[in-house]
Amino acid sequence: MAKRLVIDPITRIEGHLRIEAEVGADNKIAAAYSSGTMVRGIEIILKGRDPREAWAFTQRACGVCTTVHAFASIRSVEDALKIKIPQAANLIRNLMIAQQYVHDHVMHFYHLHALDWVDVVAALKADPQKTSEIQQSISPWLNSSPAYFADVWNKVQAIVDSGQLSIFANAYWGHPAYKLPPEVNLLAVAHYLEALDWQKDVVKIHTIFGGKNPHPNFVVGGVPMPIDLNSDTALNASHLAIIGASIEKIIAFVDQVYLPDLLAIAPYYLEYAGLGEGLGNFLTWGELPADGANDPAKFLVPRALILGRDLKNVTVPDPNDFDKMREYVAHSWYKYGAGDNAGLHPWQGETTFNYTGPRPPYEQLAVEQKYSWLKAPRWNDVAVEVGPLARVLAMYATGHQQTQELTNAILQKLGAPITAVFSTLGRTAARAIETKVFADSLRTFYNGLIAEIKAGNTRTFDDNKWEPSTWPARAQGFGFMEAPRGALGHWIVIENGKIANYQMVVPTTWNGSPRDHKGQPSAYEAALVGTPLAKPEWPLEILRTIHSFDPCMACAIHMVDAIGADLGEVGVGLNVCVS
């Protein structure tokens, strides 16, 4: 009889995610179930509000990818009202988006995912001299001396000697699935610490264009930052110089630290080139438009649908298609007026909490019933994966030269076939590949902005349709955003100048949904099937695959009453059990 393995919550992610896995006598996962254990509810808060302020609410659905909901929100309003933003504003947005990708991916690799592969405590067995030799052999990064790595070694030793592992606590140190030599462990730990400090340079792009980070400022119709080279309060020459320097530091870290580390670690875990795929279906909404018209034909990341691994058959999904873009609640703690097996397009979407069946707390998920606060989005009744792997496959399949060259070079370096991209290791490599593409794109967008300014094209806001008196009585729009974790969509319905309906279908809803009305698993659930566990009571292998998606839920269940009084917060403790 299969054992039920429960991990609640999955740590090193944003928010609370519960994974349960049926583990057979051979210690392989036979089935898995994904449950989002918190309520979002922002769609309810937005009803009746001014659509121009929706971005300020939606942006706060998450504090990790801090800009993405704001971008999707303002684009949904612009789509509904047929607003084309000025080119300078489009380039500023692209700079903020590309910076967000690079920042988020580097943080994910080192601080959320690397510790699945890197044994921090085992780094104490390393010889700093040998670590220095490895560093100097893989890149010209300046922090490469034996003395530098000896200093890192001493820091780790002090943490261990203290008896409090601090930022390195709650991990499976000594797990038999860790395979790196001690010197590579020490190398990765050093760069983990460096990446923490590196962030201060990266966020300057957001703080200049948006006034602050996290949660920069935005505006429907463009960006809130005017351009005036002679003004202290606008985008000026000094600000542009800071941004240019920040971009060069970003590119240097990606080229000399992140990519070399990926290639130093991956060869020790090549078995994960055959584990962790699951679905073989991929969706992107597209990103980084060439101009303010948001024409998908001119996106750097294409709008694409790939089914059954068929990279020769890429189609363009229409997010406005009522027959294909639908959300289901058969296994979600919601209730549709048309019944649990109904599928609703987001413009028709309902967020209704009047389900009265079993809900947490529980020992095990009632997987035959409802078991998650996530809905189940499906494309034409098919489950799909979204995220870096979907984007890289879309760019690769549609002929993006740099993506093809990087992908082929990494596969050749690892001695792996193209099919290896459909895996946990492939998903992790795809994140690094697109980080390189987007880091280099920062230079392109920056140079484009400079050219616009030199040509006198400094307008950053279109106010032609700012006043609600100019709007139609009813309008509906779709706002896209390829968030770091995948395809994000905001669908808005505006009636008489106010929000009549608002639905957000976020990346982790696609990837981490419960089963749908047909019993089809989501990407998380499918990806874990077949995974062998060396030590089921320490389910490190599950973390490796789930973290490769970089799950991102909301931060907590925060409740207020009708007048806004705080009613408290609900937290979830760590629990790993086999029953």
C-alpha positions as CSV (number, residue, x, y, z in Angstrom):
1,M,0.0,0.0,0.0
2,A,1.3,3.5,-0.9
3,K,2.3,5.8,1.9
4,R,1.1,9.4,1.9
5,L,3.9,11.9,2.3
6,V,2.9,15.3,3.4
7,I,5.0,18.5,3.2
8,D,3.3,21.6,4.6
9,P,4.3,24.2,3.8
10,I,6.9,23.9,1.1
11,T,9.6,26.2,2.3
12,R,11.9,28.7,0.4
13,I,8.9,29.9,-1.6
14,E,6.6,32.9,-1.3
15,G,3.5,31.9,0.6
16,H,2.1,28.5,1.7
17,L,2.0,25.5,-0.6
18,R,1.2,21.9,0.5
19,I,2.3,18.9,-1.4
20,E,1.1,15.4,-0.7
21,A,2.6,12.4,-2.5
22,E,1.7,8.7,-2.7
23,V,5.0,6.8,-2.3
24,G,5.1,3.2,-3.4
25,A,7.1,0.3,-2.0
26,D,9.9,1.2,-4.4
27,N,10.1,4.6,-2.9
28,K,9.0,6.2,-6.1
29,I,6.2,8.8,-6.3
30,A,3.0,7.2,-7.8
31,A,0.8,10.3,-7.5
32,A,1.0,13.8,-6.2
33,Y,-1.4,16.5,-5.1
34,S,-0.8,20.3,-4.9
35,S,-2.8,22.5,-2.5
36,G,-2.7,26.3,-2.1
37,T,-3.6,26.8,1.5
38,M,-4.5,30.5,1.5
39,V,-7.2,32.8,0.1
40,R,-6.3,35.7,-2.2
41,G,-9.6,37.5,-2.8
42,I,-8.3,40.7,-4.4
43,E,-10.8,40.3,-7.2
44,I,-13.6,40.9,-4.6
45,I,-11.8,44.0,-3.2
46,L,-11.5,45.6,-6.7
47,K,-15.2,45.5,-7.6
48,G,-16.7,49.0,-7.9
49,R,-13.3,50.7,-7.8
50,D,-11.8,53.0,-10.4
51,P,-9.8,50.9,-12.9
52,R,-7.0,53.4,-13.0
53,E,-6.1,52.5,-9.4
54,A,-6.4,48.7,-9.7
55,W,-2.7,48.3,-10.2
56,A,-1.9,49.6,-6.7
57,F,-4.1,46.8,-5.2
58,T,-3.0,44.0,-7.5
59,Q,0.7,44.7,-7.2
60,R,0.4,43.9,-3.5
61,A,-0.8,40.4,-4.2
62,C,2.9,39.5,-3.9
63,G,6.1,41.1,-2.6
64,V,8.6,39.0,-4.6
65,C,7.9,39.7,-8.2
66,T,7.0,43.2,-7.1
67,T,6.0,44.8,-10.5
68,V,4.3,42.1,-12.4
69,H,0.7,42.5,-11.2
70,A,0.9,46.3,-11.7
71,F,2.1,45.8,-15.3
72,A,-0.7,43.3,-16.1
73,S,-3.3,45.6,-14.4
74,I,-2.4,48.8,-16.3
75,R,-2.2,46.8,-19.5
76,S,-5.6,45.4,-19.0
77,V,-7.1,48.9,-18.6
78,E,-5.1,50.1,-21.6
79,D,-6.4,47.2,-23.7
80,A,-10.0,47.9,-22.7
81,L,-9.7,51.7,-23.5
82,K,-7.5,51.2,-26.6
83,I,-4.6,53.3,-25.2
84,K,-1.2,53.1,-27.0
85,I,1.7,54.3,-24.8
86,P,4.6,56.5,-26.0
87,Q,7.7,54.6,-27.1
88,A,9.9,56.1,-24.4
89,A,7.4,54.8,-21.8
90,N,7.4,51.4,-23.5
91,L,11.2,51.3,-23.3
92,I,11.2,52.3,-19.6
93,R,8.7,49.6,-18.9
94,N,10.8,47.0,-20.7
95,L,13.8,48.1,-18.7
96,M,11.9,47.6,-15.5
97,I,10.5,44.2,-16.6
98,A,13.9,42.9,-17.8
99,Q,15.5,44.0,-14.6
100,Q,12.8,42.2,-12.6
101,Y,13.5,39.0,-14.5
102,V,17.2,39.1,-13.8
103,H,16.9,40.1,-10.2
104,D,14.2,37.5,-9.5
105,H,16.0,34.7,-11.3
106,V,19.4,35.3,-9.6
107,M,17.7,35.4,-6.2
108,H,15.8,32.3,-6.9
109,F,18.9,30.3,-8.1
110,Y,21.0,31.2,-5.0
111,H,18.6,31.7,-2.2
112,L,15.6,29.5,-3.0
113,H,16.8,26.7,-5.2
114,A,20.6,26.3,-4.9
115,L,20.4,24.8,-1.4
116,D,18.5,21.8,-2.9
117,W,21.8,21.0,-4.7
118,V,24.4,22.6,-2.4
119,D,25.2,21.1,1.0
120,V,26.2,24.2,3.0
121,V,27.6,22.2,6.0
122,A,29.7,20.0,3.7
123,A,31.4,23.2,2.4
124,L,33.4,23.0,5.6
125,K,35.3,20.0,4.2
126,A,36.6,22.2,1.3
127,D,40.1,23.4,0.7
128,P,39.8,27.2,-0.1
129,Q,42.9,26.9,-2.3
130,K,41.1,24.3,-4.5
131,T,37.9,26.4,-4.6
132,S,40.0,29.3,-5.8
133,E,41.4,27.2,-8.6
134,I,37.9,26.1,-9.6
135,Q,36.7,29.7,-9.6
136,Q,39.6,30.9,-11.7
137,S,39.1,28.1,-14.2
138,I,35.4,28.9,-14.9
139,S,35.3,32.7,-15.1
140,P,37.3,36.0,-14.6
141,W,35.2,37.0,-11.5
142,L,37.4,39.1,-9.2
143,N,36.5,37.4,-5.9
144,S,38.6,34.4,-6.6
145,S,41.6,34.3,-4.2
146,P,42.3,31.6,-1.7
147,A,42.1,34.2,1.0
148,Y,38.6,35.2,-0.1
149,F,37.3,31.7,0.1
150,A,39.0,31.1,3.4
151,D,37.1,34.0,4.7
152,V,33.8,32.5,3.5
153,W,34.8,29.2,5.0
154,N,35.4,30.9,8.4
155,K,31.9,32.6,8.2
156,V,30.2,29.2,7.6
157,Q,32.2,27.6,10.4
158,A,31.2,30.4,12.8
159,I,27.5,29.9,11.9
160,V,27.8,26.1,12.5
161,D,29.7,26.6,15.8
162,S,27.0,28.9,17.0
163,G,24.5,26.0,17.0
164,Q,22.1,28.3,15.1
165,L,22.2,27.8,11.3
166,S,20.3,31.1,10.7
167,I,19.7,31.5,7.0
168,F,20.8,28.0,6.4
169,A,18.4,26.4,8.8
170,N,15.6,23.9,8.0
171,A,17.4,21.9,5.4
172,Y,18.5,18.3,4.9
173,W,22.2,18.7,5.3
174,G,24.0,15.4,4.9
175,H,21.3,14.0,2.7
176,P,22.6,11.1,0.5
177,A,21.3,12.9,-2.6
178,Y,23.8,15.7,-2.3
179,K,26.7,15.0,-4.7
180,L,28.8,18.1,-5.1
181,P,32.5,18.1,-4.1
182,P,33.1,20.2,-1.0
183,E,35.0,22.8,-3.0
184,V,32.0,23.4,-5.3
185,N,29.8,23.6,-2.2
186,L,32.0,26.4,-0.9
187,L,32.0,28.2,-4.2
188,A,28.2,28.2,-4.3
189,V,27.9,29.4,-0.7
190,A,30.3,32.3,-1.4
191,H,28.1,33.4,-4.3
192,Y,24.9,32.9,-2.2
193,L,26.3,35.6,0.1
194,E,27.5,37.8,-2.7
195,A,24.1,37.7,-4.4
196,L,22.5,39.1,-1.2
197,D,24.7,42.2,-1.5
198,W,24.4,42.4,-5.4
199,Q,20.8,43.3,-5.1
200,K,21.4,46.9,-4.0
201,D,22.8,47.7,-7.4
202,V,20.0,45.9,-9.3
203,V,17.1,47.7,-7.7
204,K,18.3,51.1,-8.7
205,I,16.5,50.8,-12.1
206,H,13.2,50.4,-10.3
207,T,13.8,53.1,-7.7
208,I,14.7,55.6,-10.4
209,F,11.8,54.9,-12.7
210,G,9.2,54.0,-10.1
211,G,10.3,56.0,-7.0
212,K,10.9,53.0,-4.8
213,N,11.3,49.2,-4.6
214,P,9.4,47.1,-3.7
215,H,6.2,48.2,-5.3
216,P,7.2,51.0,-7.6
217,N,4.7,53.5,-8.9
218,F,2.9,53.1,-12.1
219,V,0.2,54.9,-14.2
220,V,-2.3,53.8,-16.9
221,G,-1.2,55.4,-20.2
222,G,2.6,55.3,-19.7
223,V,5.0,55.7,-16.8
224,P,5.0,58.3,-14.0
225,M,8.6,59.4,-14.6
226,P,8.9,62.4,-16.9
227,I,12.1,63.0,-18.9
228,D,13.9,66.3,-18.5
229,L,17.7,66.2,-18.6
230,N,17.8,69.6,-16.8
231,S,15.5,68.7,-13.9
232,D,16.5,67.2,-10.6
233,T,13.0,65.6,-10.2
234,A,12.7,64.0,-13.7
235,L,14.8,61.4,-15.5
236,N,18.0,63.3,-16.1
237,A,21.6,62.6,-17.2
238,S,22.7,61.6,-13.7
239,H,19.9,59.1,-13.4
240,L,20.7,57.6,-16.8
241,A,24.3,57.2,-15.8
242,I,23.3,55.3,-12.7
243,I,21.0,53.1,-14.7
244,G,23.8,52.4,-17.3
245,A,26.2,51.4,-14.6
246,S,23.6,49.2,-12.9
247,I,23.1,47.3,-16.2
248,E,26.8,46.6,-16.6
249,K,27.0,45.2,-13.0
250,I,23.9,43.1,-13.7
251,I,25.4,41.6,-16.9
252,A,28.8,41.0,-15.2
253,F,27.2,39.0,-12.4
254,V,25.1,36.9,-14.8
255,D,28.1,36.2,-17.1
256,Q,30.8,35.6,-14.5
257,V,28.9,34.1,-11.6
258,Y,25.4,32.8,-12.3
259,L,26.0,31.0,-15.6
260,P,29.4,29.5,-14.6
261,D,27.9,28.3,-11.4
262,L,25.0,26.6,-13.2
263,L,27.5,24.8,-15.4
264,A,29.7,23.8,-12.5
265,I,26.8,22.3,-10.5
266,A,24.7,20.7,-13.3
267,P,27.1,17.9,-14.3
268,Y,26.7,16.3,-10.9
269,Y,22.9,16.0,-11.2
270,L,22.4,14.8,-14.8
271,E,19.8,12.3,-13.7
272,Y,17.5,15.2,-13.3
273,A,17.6,15.7,-17.1
274,G,15.2,12.8,-17.1
275,L,13.0,13.7,-14.2
276,G,10.4,16.3,-13.4
277,E,8.6,17.2,-16.7
278,G,5.1,15.8,-16.4
279,L,2.9,17.6,-18.9
280,G,4.8,18.4,-22.1
281,N,2.4,21.3,-22.8
282,F,3.6,24.9,-22.5
283,L,1.9,28.4,-22.7
284,T,3.2,31.9,-22.8
285,W,1.3,35.2,-23.1
286,G,4.4,36.9,-24.5
287,E,6.5,39.9,-23.2
288,L,8.8,42.8,-24.0
289,P,6.8,44.5,-26.8
290,A,8.7,46.5,-29.4
291,D,6.3,49.4,-29.1
292,G,3.3,50.7,-27.1
293,A,0.8,48.9,-29.3
294,N,1.4,45.6,-27.6
295,D,1.2,43.7,-30.8
296,P,2.1,40.0,-30.0
297,A,3.8,39.7,-33.4
298,K,6.4,42.2,-32.1
299,F,7.2,40.7,-28.7
300,L,10.7,39.5,-27.8
301,V,9.1,36.6,-25.9
302,P,6.4,35.3,-28.3
303,R,2.8,34.5,-27.4
304,A,2.8,30.7,-27.9
305,L,1.2,27.4,-27.2
306,I,3.2,24.2,-27.5
307,L,1.5,20.8,-27.0
308,G,3.0,17.4,-26.7
309,R,6.6,18.6,-26.9
310,D,6.1,19.5,-30.5
311,L,8.5,22.4,-31.1
312,K,7.6,22.4,-34.8
313,N,4.0,23.2,-34.2
314,V,3.8,26.5,-32.2
315,T,0.4,28.3,-32.3
316,V,-0.7,31.7,-30.9
317,P,-3.3,31.4,-28.1
318,D,-6.0,34.0,-28.0
319,P,-6.6,35.0,-24.3
320,N,-10.0,36.4,-25.3
321,D,-11.3,33.0,-26.6
322,F,-14.2,32.1,-24.4
323,D,-14.2,28.5,-25.5
324,K,-10.5,27.8,-24.7
325,M,-9.4,30.0,-21.9
326,R,-11.3,28.7,-18.8
327,E,-11.0,28.1,-15.1
328,Y,-12.5,25.2,-13.2
329,V,-13.3,24.6,-9.5
330,A,-14.2,20.9,-9.4
331,H,-11.4,20.4,-6.8
332,S,-11.1,24.0,-5.5
333,W,-12.7,25.5,-2.4
334,Y,-15.0,27.7,-4.5
335,K,-18.4,27.3,-6.0
336,Y,-19.7,28.4,-9.4
337,G,-23.3,29.2,-10.0
338,A,-23.4,26.9,-13.0
339,G,-22.0,24.0,-11.0
340,D,-18.6,22.5,-10.2
341,N,-17.9,21.1,-13.6
342,A,-18.5,24.4,-15.4
343,G,-15.6,26.3,-16.9
344,L,-15.6,30.0,-16.9
345,H,-13.6,32.5,-19.0
346,P,-12.1,35.1,-16.7
347,W,-14.3,37.9,-18.0
348,Q,-17.2,35.8,-16.7
349,G,-15.2,34.6,-13.7
350,E,-16.6,34.1,-10.2
351,T,-14.8,34.2,-6.9
352,T,-17.3,32.8,-4.5
353,F,-16.4,31.3,-1.1
354,N,-19.7,29.7,-0.2
355,Y,-18.4,26.1,-0.5
356,T,-19.3,24.3,2.8
357,G,-17.5,21.0,2.4
358,P,-14.3,19.8,4.1
359,R,-11.5,22.4,4.4
360,P,-8.4,22.7,6.6
361,P,-7.3,21.8,9.2
362,Y,-6.8,18.2,8.0
363,E,-4.3,15.3,8.3
364,Q,-4.5,14.5,4.6
365,L,-6.1,16.2,1.6
366,A,-9.5,15.0,0.6
367,V,-8.3,14.7,-3.0
368,E,-11.4,13.1,-4.3
369,Q,-13.2,16.3,-3.3
370,K,-12.0,19.9,-3.1
371,Y,-8.5,20.4,-1.8
372,S,-7.1,23.8,-2.8
373,W,-7.7,27.5,-2.8
374,L,-6.3,27.6,-6.3
375,K,-8.6,27.3,-9.3
376,A,-7.7,25.1,-12.2
377,P,-7.0,27.2,-15.4
378,R,-6.9,25.1,-18.5
379,W,-6.4,25.9,-22.2
380,N,-8.9,24.1,-24.3
381,D,-9.3,21.7,-21.4
382,V,-5.6,20.9,-21.4
383,A,-3.3,21.5,-18.5
384,V,-0.2,23.4,-19.4
385,E,3.1,24.5,-17.8
386,V,4.1,28.2,-17.7
387,G,7.4,29.8,-16.7
388,P,11.0,30.1,-17.9
389,L,11.0,26.7,-19.6
390,A,7.9,27.6,-21.6
391,R,9.4,30.9,-22.6
392,V,12.7,29.5,-23.6
393,L,11.0,26.7,-25.6
394,A,8.8,29.4,-27.3
395,M,11.8,31.5,-28.2
396,Y,13.9,28.5,-29.3
397,A,11.1,27.1,-31.5
398,T,10.4,30.4,-33.2
399,G,14.0,31.1,-34.1
400,H,15.3,33.5,-31.5
401,Q,19.0,33.2,-32.3
402,Q,20.6,33.9,-28.9
403,T,18.2,31.5,-27.2
404,Q,19.0,28.8,-29.6
405,E,22.8,29.4,-29.3
406,L,22.7,29.4,-25.5
407,T,20.5,26.3,-25.3
408,N,22.6,24.3,-27.8
409,A,25.8,25.4,-26.0
410,I,24.6,24.3,-22.6
411,L,23.3,21.0,-23.9
412,Q,26.6,20.4,-25.7
413,K,28.5,21.3,-22.5
414,L,26.5,18.8,-20.5
415,G,26.5,16.1,-23.2
416,A,22.7,16.1,-23.1
417,P,20.1,15.7,-26.0
418,I,17.5,18.3,-26.7
419,T,14.9,16.2,-24.9
420,A,16.8,17.0,-21.6
421,V,15.2,20.4,-21.6
422,F,11.9,18.8,-20.7
423,S,12.9,18.1,-17.1
424,T,13.7,19.6,-13.7
425,L,17.3,20.3,-14.8
426,G,16.0,21.7,-18.1
427,R,13.7,24.1,-16.2
428,T,16.6,25.2,-14.0
429,A,18.8,25.8,-17.0
430,A,16.1,27.6,-18.9
431,R,15.8,30.1,-16.1
432,A,19.6,30.9,-16.5
433,I,19.3,31.0,-20.3
434,E,16.5,33.6,-20.3
435,T,18.3,35.6,-17.6
436,K,21.3,36.0,-20.0
437,V,18.9,37.0,-22.8
438,F,17.1,39.5,-20.7
439,A,20.3,40.9,-19.1
440,D,21.7,41.6,-22.6
441,S,18.3,43.1,-23.6
442,L,18.7,45.7,-20.8
443,R,21.5,47.2,-22.9
444,T,19.3,47.2,-26.0
445,F,16.4,48.9,-24.2
446,Y,18.8,51.4,-22.5
447,N,20.4,52.4,-25.8
448,G,16.9,52.6,-27.4
449,L,15.8,55.0,-24.6
450,I,18.9,57.2,-25.1
451,A,18.2,57.3,-28.8
452,E,14.6,58.4,-28.2
453,I,15.7,61.2,-25.9
454,K,18.3,62.4,-28.4
455,A,15.6,62.5,-31.0
456,G,13.4,64.6,-28.7
457,N,10.9,61.9,-28.2
458,T,10.5,62.4,-24.4
459,R,6.8,62.0,-23.9
460,T,6.1,59.3,-21.3
461,F,2.4,59.5,-20.8
462,D,-0.7,59.6,-23.0
463,D,-3.6,61.4,-21.2
464,N,-6.1,61.4,-24.1
465,K,-8.3,58.8,-22.4
466,W,-7.6,59.6,-18.8
467,E,-11.0,61.0,-18.0
468,P,-13.8,58.4,-17.5
469,S,-16.1,60.7,-19.5
470,T,-14.2,59.7,-22.6
471,W,-14.7,55.9,-21.9
472,P,-17.4,53.7,-23.4
473,A,-20.2,52.6,-21.1
474,R,-18.8,49.1,-21.1
475,A,-15.3,47.9,-22.0
476,Q,-13.3,44.8,-21.3
477,G,-9.6,44.2,-21.6
478,F,-6.8,41.7,-21.2
479,G,-3.5,42.6,-19.5
480,F,-0.6,40.3,-20.1
481,M,2.7,39.9,-18.2
482,E,5.2,37.2,-18.5
483,A,6.1,37.2,-14.8
484,P,9.3,35.5,-13.8
485,R,7.3,32.5,-12.8
486,G,5.2,32.4,-16.0
487,A,2.2,33.6,-17.9
488,L,0.2,36.1,-15.9
489,G,-3.2,37.4,-17.1
490,H,-5.5,40.1,-15.8
491,W,-9.0,40.3,-17.3
492,I,-11.0,43.4,-16.5
493,V,-14.6,44.4,-17.2
494,I,-15.4,48.1,-16.9
495,E,-19.0,49.4,-16.7
496,N,-19.9,53.1,-16.3
497,G,-16.3,54.0,-15.3
498,K,-16.0,51.3,-12.5
499,I,-14.7,47.8,-12.3
500,A,-17.6,45.3,-12.8
501,N,-15.4,42.2,-12.8
502,Y,-11.7,41.5,-12.4
503,Q,-9.9,38.2,-12.5
504,M,-6.3,37.3,-12.1
505,V,-4.9,34.0,-13.5
506,V,-1.4,33.8,-12.1
507,P,1.5,31.6,-13.0
508,T,1.3,29.4,-9.9
509,T,-2.4,28.9,-10.5
510,W,-1.5,27.3,-13.9
511,N,1.4,25.3,-12.5
512,G,0.1,24.4,-9.1
513,S,-3.6,24.0,-9.5
514,P,-5.5,21.0,-8.1
515,R,-6.9,18.4,-10.6
516,D,-9.6,19.7,-12.9
517,H,-13.1,18.5,-13.8
518,K,-11.6,15.7,-15.9
519,G,-9.2,14.6,-13.2
520,Q,-6.2,16.0,-15.0
521,P,-3.2,16.9,-12.8
522,S,-1.4,20.2,-12.9
523,A,2.3,20.7,-13.8
524,Y,3.4,20.3,-10.2
525,E,1.4,17.2,-9.7
526,A,2.4,15.5,-12.9
527,A,6.1,16.5,-12.6
528,L,6.6,14.6,-9.4
529,V,5.3,11.2,-10.6
530,G,8.1,8.7,-11.0
531,T,10.6,10.6,-8.8
532,P,12.7,8.2,-6.7
533,L,13.2,9.2,-3.0
534,A,16.5,8.2,-1.4
535,K,15.1,9.0,2.0
536,P,11.4,9.6,2.0
537,E,11.4,11.2,5.5
538,W,13.7,13.8,4.1
539,P,12.0,14.5,0.7
540,L,14.7,16.6,-0.8
541,E,13.9,15.3,-4.3
542,I,10.4,16.7,-4.1
543,L,11.8,20.1,-3.2
544,R,14.2,20.0,-6.2
545,T,11.4,19.6,-8.7
546,I,8.9,21.9,-7.0
547,H,11.5,24.6,-6.5
548,S,12.5,24.4,-10.2
549,F,9.1,26.0,-10.9
550,D,9.7,28.7,-8.3
551,P,6.3,28.6,-6.7
552,C,4.9,31.9,-5.5
553,M,1.7,32.1,-3.5
554,A,0.4,35.1,-1.5
555,C,2.2,35.9,1.7
556,A,-0.5,35.1,4.3
557,I,-4.2,35.0,5.0
558,H,-4.9,38.5,6.2
559,M,-8.4,39.2,7.3
560,V,-10.2,42.5,7.9
561,D,-13.8,43.2,8.7
562,A,-16.2,45.5,6.8
563,I,-14.7,48.6,8.3
564,G,-11.1,47.6,7.9
565,A,-10.3,46.4,11.4
566,D,-7.6,43.8,11.6
567,L,-8.9,40.4,12.6
568,G,-5.5,38.7,12.7
569,E,-3.3,36.6,10.5
570,V,-3.3,32.8,10.0
571,G,0.2,31.2,9.9
572,V,1.1,27.6,9.0
573,G,3.9,25.7,10.7
574,L,6.3,23.3,9.0
575,N,5.1,19.7,9.0
576,V,6.6,16.8,7.2
577,C,5.1,13.4,7.9
578,V,4.7,10.0,6.4
579,S,1.4,8.3,7.1
